[in-house]
């Protein structure tokens, strides 16, 4: 029962991810998405867009990784991609958060789940490359759908998105890359983002 109690404690603790607000607005523009919604949405992208993953990619592994990738935000908070100051301390804050969070579980489960988070962060396996590409694509989709509201509010330019979305623009499937770059061009044409 001790192991089960720890697993239930972990499950209840990760429910706090629903309270972590991100900058992105949901598609209807009515409110900001939370990190739990973001993780769910990425899992759906992984399943629906699986044909664009590198050959041999294990999509179930990608989904597990995406479920773990933002849990550290429960303690570390969400760091906006374009927040230069916040990104200076992000790795330290998130490593400390991972140690705290995954230690709730018994071994080897705690390490197994923590290693999925590390794999995502390292971005070296085909699964991690695909997961990271989706993590860059999803905010582009949401920002475009919301007519660039947050890009414009935060003075984000097209080259900023391309630079910060390097995992998408350089490492992803050519069709996904072309789609994202074309979407950014359309966003410039429509005035959703500055060139």
ChimeraX commands (.cxc) that place a marker at each C-alpha (Angstrom):
marker #1 position 0.00,0.00,0.00 radius 0.5
marker #1 position 2.92,2.39,0.60 radius 0.5
marker #1 position 3.83,2.32,-3.11 radius 0.5
marker #1 position 0.20,2.90,-4.11 radius 0.5
marker #1 position -0.12,5.77,-1.63 radius 0.5
marker #1 position 2.95,7.43,-3.17 radius 0.5
marker #1 position 1.53,6.96,-6.67 radius 0.5
marker #1 position -1.75,8.54,-5.58 radius 0.5
marker #1 position 0.19,11.40,-3.94 radius 0.5
marker #1 position 2.01,11.94,-7.25 radius 0.5
marker #1 position -1.25,11.87,-9.23 radius 0.5
marker #1 position -2.81,14.43,-6.91 radius 0.5
marker #1 position 0.33,16.60,-7.00 radius 0.5
marker #1 position 0.43,16.71,-10.80 radius 0.5
marker #1 position -3.18,17.93,-10.84 radius 0.5
marker #1 position -1.60,21.28,-9.92 radius 0.5
marker #1 position -0.43,21.56,-13.54 radius 0.5
marker #1 position -3.97,22.70,-14.33 radius 0.5
marker #1 position -3.26,25.89,-12.35 radius 0.5
marker #1 position -0.12,26.86,-14.32 radius 0.5
marker #1 position -1.14,29.40,-16.93 radius 0.5
marker #1 position 0.78,29.78,-20.15 radius 0.5
marker #1 position 0.95,32.83,-22.41 radius 0.5
marker #1 position -0.89,31.18,-25.31 radius 0.5
marker #1 position -4.60,31.74,-25.68 radius 0.5
marker #1 position -6.93,28.86,-26.50 radius 0.5
marker #1 position -8.28,28.89,-30.05 radius 0.5
marker #1 position -11.41,30.92,-29.28 radius 0.5
marker #1 position -9.27,33.62,-27.63 radius 0.5
marker #1 position -11.38,33.62,-24.47 radius 0.5
marker #1 position -8.60,32.76,-22.02 radius 0.5
marker #1 position -5.03,31.56,-21.62 radius 0.5
marker #1 position -4.40,27.85,-21.80 radius 0.5
marker #1 position -2.98,26.03,-18.80 radius 0.5
marker #1 position -0.01,23.70,-18.96 radius 0.5
marker #1 position -2.13,20.57,-18.52 radius 0.5
marker #1 position -4.22,21.55,-21.55 radius 0.5
marker #1 position -1.03,22.25,-23.46 radius 0.5
marker #1 position 0.34,18.79,-22.66 radius 0.5
marker #1 position -2.93,17.12,-23.70 radius 0.5
marker #1 position -2.99,19.11,-26.93 radius 0.5
marker #1 position 0.58,18.06,-27.75 radius 0.5
marker #1 position -0.30,14.41,-27.16 radius 0.5
marker #1 position -3.15,14.81,-29.64 radius 0.5
marker #1 position -0.78,16.43,-32.15 radius 0.5
marker #1 position 1.59,13.47,-31.74 radius 0.5
marker #1 position -1.17,10.97,-32.48 radius 0.5
marker #1 position -2.77,12.89,-35.36 radius 0.5
marker #1 position 0.52,13.97,-36.98 radius 0.5
marker #1 position 2.41,10.72,-36.34 radius 0.5
marker #1 position 3.07,10.19,-40.05 radius 0.5
marker #1 position 5.42,13.21,-39.93 radius 0.5
marker #1 position 7.61,11.75,-37.19 radius 0.5
marker #1 position 11.07,10.46,-38.09 radius 0.5
marker #1 position 10.95,6.92,-39.43 radius 0.5
marker #1 position 10.90,4.36,-36.62 radius 0.5
marker #1 position 9.65,6.83,-34.00 radius 0.5
marker #1 position 7.69,5.18,-31.18 radius 0.5
marker #1 position 4.62,7.42,-30.87 radius 0.5
marker #1 position 3.54,5.91,-27.55 radius 0.5
marker #1 position 6.95,6.90,-26.18 radius 0.5
marker #1 position 6.45,10.41,-27.60 radius 0.5
marker #1 position 3.08,10.65,-25.84 radius 0.5
marker #1 position 4.60,9.55,-22.51 radius 0.5
marker #1 position 7.36,12.12,-22.92 radius 0.5
marker #1 position 4.86,14.87,-23.72 radius 0.5
marker #1 position 2.84,13.99,-20.62 radius 0.5
marker #1 position 6.00,14.47,-18.52 radius 0.5
marker #1 position 7.63,17.41,-20.29 radius 0.5
marker #1 position 5.91,20.27,-18.45 radius 0.5
marker #1 position 5.15,18.71,-15.06 radius 0.5
marker #1 position 8.14,20.55,-13.61 radius 0.5
marker #1 position 6.23,23.78,-14.18 radius 0.5
marker #1 position 4.18,22.93,-11.08 radius 0.5
marker #1 position 7.14,24.21,-9.06 radius 0.5
marker #1 position 9.25,26.09,-11.64 radius 0.5
marker #1 position 6.42,27.93,-13.38 radius 0.5
marker #1 position 6.03,28.36,-17.11 radius 0.5
marker #1 position 8.84,30.39,-18.63 radius 0.5
marker #1 position 7.73,32.33,-21.69 radius 0.5
marker #1 position 9.82,31.39,-24.70 radius 0.5
marker #1 position 10.76,35.02,-25.33 radius 0.5
marker #1 position 11.56,35.92,-21.69 radius 0.5
marker #1 position 15.34,36.36,-21.81 radius 0.5
marker #1 position 15.74,36.88,-18.05 radius 0.5
marker #1 position 13.50,33.96,-17.09 radius 0.5
marker #1 position 15.29,31.65,-19.48 radius 0.5
marker #1 position 18.62,32.34,-17.75 radius 0.5
marker #1 position 17.44,30.45,-14.63 radius 0.5
marker #1 position 14.98,28.06,-16.29 radius 0.5
marker #1 position 17.25,24.98,-16.42 radius 0.5
marker #1 position 18.22,25.28,-12.75 radius 0.5
marker #1 position 14.63,25.83,-11.61 radius 0.5
marker #1 position 13.33,22.96,-13.69 radius 0.5
marker #1 position 16.05,20.52,-12.59 radius 0.5
marker #1 position 15.26,21.27,-8.95 radius 0.5
marker #1 position 11.56,20.87,-9.68 radius 0.5
marker #1 position 12.14,17.51,-11.39 radius 0.5
marker #1 position 14.14,16.25,-8.40 radius 0.5
marker #1 position 11.35,17.27,-6.03 radius 0.5
marker #1 position 8.44,16.01,-8.11 radius 0.5
marker #1 position 9.70,12.64,-9.24 radius 0.5
marker #1 position 11.06,11.79,-5.78 radius 0.5
marker #1 position 7.44,11.45,-4.65 radius 0.5
marker #1 position 7.40,8.06,-6.42 radius 0.5
marker #1 position 9.21,4.89,-5.44 radius 0.5
marker #1 position 12.06,3.61,-7.56 radius 0.5
marker #1 position 12.38,2.66,-10.31 radius 0.5
marker #1 position 9.19,4.46,-11.37 radius 0.5
marker #1 position 10.33,7.90,-10.23 radius 0.5
marker #1 position 13.54,7.64,-12.25 radius 0.5
marker #1 position 11.76,6.21,-15.28 radius 0.5
marker #1 position 9.37,9.15,-15.45 radius 0.5
marker #1 position 12.09,11.69,-14.68 radius 0.5
marker #1 position 14.20,10.20,-17.48 radius 0.5
marker #1 position 11.37,10.87,-19.94 radius 0.5
marker #1 position 11.58,14.54,-18.93 radius 0.5
marker #1 position 15.39,14.52,-19.35 radius 0.5
marker #1 position 15.06,12.87,-22.75 radius 0.5
marker #1 position 12.71,15.63,-23.89 radius 0.5
marker #1 position 15.11,18.30,-22.61 radius 0.5
marker #1 position 18.18,16.75,-24.27 radius 0.5
marker #1 position 16.35,16.50,-27.62 radius 0.5
marker #1 position 18.61,13.80,-29.03 radius 0.5
marker #1 position 16.35,10.81,-29.81 radius 0.5
marker #1 position 13.92,10.74,-32.73 radius 0.5
marker #1 position 11.08,10.70,-30.18 radius 0.5
marker #1 position 12.42,13.78,-28.41 radius 0.5
marker #1 position 13.02,15.60,-31.70 radius 0.5
marker #1 position 9.42,14.99,-32.75 radius 0.5
marker #1 position 8.05,15.92,-29.31 radius 0.5
marker #1 position 10.04,19.16,-29.31 radius 0.5
marker #1 position 8.92,20.00,-32.85 radius 0.5
marker #1 position 5.30,19.65,-31.76 radius 0.5
marker #1 position 5.99,21.77,-28.67 radius 0.5
marker #1 position 7.17,24.56,-31.01 radius 0.5
marker #1 position 4.38,24.09,-33.57 radius 0.5
marker #1 position 1.45,24.24,-31.16 radius 0.5
marker #1 position 2.01,27.84,-29.93 radius 0.5
marker #1 position 2.48,28.97,-33.54 radius 0.5
marker #1 position -0.92,27.47,-34.37 radius 0.5
marker #1 position -2.57,29.11,-31.36 radius 0.5
marker #1 position -0.96,32.50,-31.98 radius 0.5
marker #1 position -1.97,32.42,-35.64 radius 0.5
marker #1 position -5.53,31.39,-34.77 radius 0.5
marker #1 position -5.72,34.32,-32.33 radius 0.5
marker #1 position -4.54,36.78,-34.99 radius 0.5
marker #1 position -1.13,37.18,-33.37 radius 0.5
marker #1 position -2.49,38.92,-30.28 radius 0.5
marker #1 position 0.35,37.78,-28.02 radius 0.5
marker #1 position 3.04,38.15,-30.68 radius 0.5
marker #1 position 1.97,41.75,-31.15 radius 0.5
marker #1 position 1.57,42.47,-27.41 radius 0.5
marker #1 position 5.06,41.10,-26.70 radius 0.5
marker #1 position 6.75,42.65,-29.76 radius 0.5
marker #1 position 7.68,39.21,-31.13 radius 0.5
marker #1 position 8.91,39.24,-34.72 radius 0.5
marker #1 position 8.84,36.48,-37.32 radius 0.5
marker #1 position 12.60,35.90,-37.00 radius 0.5
marker #1 position 12.18,35.54,-33.19 radius 0.5
marker #1 position 9.69,32.72,-33.74 radius 0.5
marker #1 position 11.92,31.07,-36.35 radius 0.5
marker #1 position 14.96,31.35,-34.07 radius 0.5
marker #1 position 13.19,30.00,-30.99 radius 0.5
marker #1 position 11.38,27.35,-33.00 radius 0.5
marker #1 position 14.72,25.92,-34.23 radius 0.5
marker #1 position 13.72,22.41,-33.19 radius 0.5
marker #1 position 10.78,22.69,-35.55 radius 0.5
marker #1 position 12.37,24.58,-38.42 radius 0.5
marker #1 position 15.59,22.60,-38.58 radius 0.5
marker #1 position 14.88,19.15,-37.20 radius 0.5
marker #1 position 11.32,18.28,-38.10 radius 0.5
marker #1 position 9.66,16.65,-41.08 radius 0.5
marker #1 position 9.94,18.82,-44.23 radius 0.5
marker #1 position 6.13,19.09,-44.59 radius 0.5
marker #1 position 5.68,20.27,-40.99 radius 0.5
marker #1 position 8.56,22.69,-41.36 radius 0.5
marker #1 position 7.14,24.11,-44.62 radius 0.5
marker #1 position 3.67,24.34,-43.09 radius 0.5
marker #1 position 4.97,26.31,-40.07 radius 0.5
marker #1 position 7.12,28.65,-42.17 radius 0.5
marker #1 position 4.26,29.26,-44.62 radius 0.5
marker #1 position 1.96,29.98,-41.67 radius 0.5
marker #1 position 4.43,32.57,-40.37 radius 0.5
marker #1 position 4.56,34.18,-43.82 radius 0.5
marker #1 position 0.74,34.36,-43.84 radius 0.5
marker #1 position 0.85,35.85,-40.34 radius 0.5
marker #1 position 3.14,38.62,-41.61 radius 0.5
marker #1 position 0.85,39.28,-44.60 radius 0.5
marker #1 position -2.19,39.54,-42.29 radius 0.5
marker #1 position -0.42,41.75,-39.76 radius 0.5
marker #1 position -0.44,39.13,-37.01 radius 0.5
marker #1 position 3.32,39.37,-36.55 radius 0.5
marker #1 position 5.99,41.80,-37.71 radius 0.5
marker #1 position 8.58,40.62,-40.21 radius 0.5
marker link #1:1,2 radius 0.2
marker link #1:2,3 radius 0.2
marker link #1:3,4 radius 0.2
marker link #1:4,5 radius 0.2
marker link #1:5,6 radius 0.2
marker link #1:6,7 radius 0.2
marker link #1:7,8 radius 0.2
marker link #1:8,9 radius 0.2
marker link #1:9,10 radius 0.2
marker link #1:10,11 radius 0.2
marker link #1:11,12 radius 0.2
marker link #1:12,13 radius 0.2
marker link #1:13,14 radius 0.2
marker link #1:14,15 radius 0.2
marker link #1:15,16 radius 0.2
marker link #1:16,17 radius 0.2
marker link #1:17,18 radius 0.2
marker link #1:18,19 radius 0.2
marker link #1:19,20 radius 0.2
marker link #1:20,21 radius 0.2
marker link #1:21,22 radius 0.2
marker link #1:22,23 radius 0.2
marker link #1:23,24 radius 0.2
marker link #1:24,25 radius 0.2
marker link #1:25,26 radius 0.2
marker link #1:26,27 radius 0.2
marker link #1:27,28 radius 0.2
marker link #1:28,29 radius 0.2
marker link #1:29,30 radius 0.2
marker link #1:30,31 radius 0.2
marker link #1:31,32 radius 0.2
marker link #1:32,33 radius 0.2
marker link #1:33,34 radius 0.2
marker link #1:34,35 radius 0.2
marker link #1:35,36 radius 0.2
marker link #1:36,37 radius 0.2
marker link #1:37,38 radius 0.2
marker link #1:38,39 radius 0.2
marker link #1:39,40 radius 0.2
marker link #1:40,41 radius 0.2
marker link #1:41,42 radius 0.2
marker link #1:42,43 radius 0.2
marker link #1:43,44 radius 0.2
marker link #1:44,45 radius 0.2
marker link #1:45,46 radius 0.2
marker link #1:46,47 radius 0.2
marker link #1:47,48 radius 0.2
marker link #1:48,49 radius 0.2
marker link #1:49,50 radius 0.2
marker link #1:50,51 radius 0.2
marker link #1:51,52 radius 0.2
marker link #1:52,53 radius 0.2
marker link #1:53,54 radius 0.2
marker link #1:54,55 radius 0.2
marker link #1:55,56 radius 0.2
marker link #1:56,57 radius 0.2
marker link #1:57,58 radius 0.2
marker link #1:58,59 radius 0.2
marker link #1:59,60 radius 0.2
marker link #1:60,61 radius 0.2
marker link #1:61,62 radius 0.2
marker link #1:62,63 radius 0.2
marker link #1:63,64 radius 0.2
marker link #1:64,65 radius 0.2
marker link #1:65,66 radius 0.2
marker link #1:66,67 radius 0.2
marker link #1:67,68 radius 0.2
marker link #1:68,69 radius 0.2
marker link #1:69,70 radius 0.2
marker link #1:70,71 radius 0.2
marker link #1:71,72 radius 0.2
marker link #1:72,73 radius 0.2
marker link #1:73,74 radius 0.2
marker link #1:74,75 radius 0.2
marker link #1:75,76 radius 0.2
marker link #1:76,77 radius 0.2
marker link #1:77,78 radius 0.2
marker link #1:78,79 radius 0.2
marker link #1:79,80 radius 0.2
marker link #1:80,81 radius 0.2
marker link #1:81,82 radius 0.2
marker link #1:82,83 radius 0.2
marker link #1:83,84 radius 0.2
marker link #1:84,85 radius 0.2
marker link #1:85,86 radius 0.2
marker link #1:86,87 radius 0.2
marker link #1:87,88 radius 0.2
marker link #1:88,89 radius 0.2
marker link #1:89,90 radius 0.2
marker link #1:90,91 radius 0.2
marker link #1:91,92 radius 0.2
marker link #1:92,93 radius 0.2
marker link #1:93,94 radius 0.2
marker link #1:94,95 radius 0.2
marker link #1:95,96 radius 0.2
marker link #1:96,97 radius 0.2
marker link #1:97,98 radius 0.2
marker link #1:98,99 radius 0.2
marker link #1:99,100 radius 0.2
marker link #1:100,101 radius 0.2
marker link #1:101,102 radius 0.2
marker link #1:102,103 radius 0.2
marker link #1:103,104 radius 0.2
marker link #1:104,105 radius 0.2
marker link #1:105,106 radius 0.2
marker link #1:106,107 radius 0.2
marker link #1:107,108 radius 0.2
marker link #1:108,109 radius 0.2
marker link #1:109,110 radius 0.2
marker link #1:110,111 radius 0.2
marker link #1:111,112 radius 0.2
marker link #1:112,113 radius 0.2
marker link #1:113,114 radius 0.2
marker link #1:114,115 radius 0.2
marker link #1:115,116 radius 0.2
marker link #1:116,117 radius 0.2
marker link #1:117,118 radius 0.2
marker link #1:118,119 radius 0.2
marker link #1:119,120 radius 0.2
marker link #1:120,121 radius 0.2
marker link #1:121,122 radius 0.2
marker link #1:122,123 radius 0.2
marker link #1:123,124 radius 0.2
marker link #1:124,125 radius 0.2
marker link #1:125,126 radius 0.2
marker link #1:126,127 radius 0.2
marker link #1:127,128 radius 0.2
marker link #1:128,129 radius 0.2
marker link #1:129,130 radius 0.2
marker link #1:130,131 radius 0.2
marker link #1:131,132 radius 0.2
marker link #1:132,133 radius 0.2
marker link #1:133,134 radius 0.2
marker link #1:134,135 radius 0.2
marker link #1:135,136 radius 0.2
marker link #1:136,137 radius 0.2
marker link #1:137,138 radius 0.2
marker link #1:138,139 radius 0.2
marker link #1:139,140 radius 0.2
marker link #1:140,141 radius 0.2
marker link #1:141,142 radius 0.2
marker link #1:142,143 radius 0.2
marker link #1:143,144 radius 0.2
marker link #1:144,145 radius 0.2
marker link #1:145,146 radius 0.2
marker link #1:146,147 radius 0.2
marker link #1:147,148 radius 0.2
marker link #1:148,149 radius 0.2
marker link #1:149,150 radius 0.2
marker link #1:150,151 radius 0.2
marker link #1:151,152 radius 0.2
marker link #1:152,153 radius 0.2
marker link #1:153,154 radius 0.2
marker link #1:154,155 radius 0.2
marker link #1:155,156 radius 0.2
marker link #1:156,157 radius 0.2
marker link #1:157,158 radius 0.2
marker link #1:158,159 radius 0.2
marker link #1:159,160 radius 0.2
marker link #1:160,161 radius 0.2
marker link #1:161,162 radius 0.2
marker link #1:162,163 radius 0.2
marker link #1:163,164 radius 0.2
marker link #1:164,165 radius 0.2
marker link #1:165,166 radius 0.2
marker link #1:166,167 radius 0.2
marker link #1:167,168 radius 0.2
marker link #1:168,169 radius 0.2
marker link #1:169,170 radius 0.2
marker link #1:170,171 radius 0.2
marker link #1:171,172 radius 0.2
marker link #1:172,173 radius 0.2
marker link #1:173,174 radius 0.2
marker link #1:174,175 radius 0.2
marker link #1:175,176 radius 0.2
marker link #1:176,177 radius 0.2
marker link #1:177,178 radius 0.2
marker link #1:178,179 radius 0.2
marker link #1:179,180 radius 0.2
marker link #1:180,181 radius 0.2
marker link #1:181,182 radius 0.2
marker link #1:182,183 radius 0.2
marker link #1:183,184 radius 0.2
marker link #1:184,185 radius 0.2
marker link #1:185,186 radius 0.2
marker link #1:186,187 radius 0.2
marker link #1:187,188 radius 0.2
marker link #1:188,189 radius 0.2
marker link #1:189,190 radius 0.2
marker link #1:190,191 radius 0.2
marker link #1:191,192 radius 0.2
marker link #1:192,193 radius 0.2
marker link #1:193,194 radius 0.2
marker link #1:194,195 radius 0.2
view
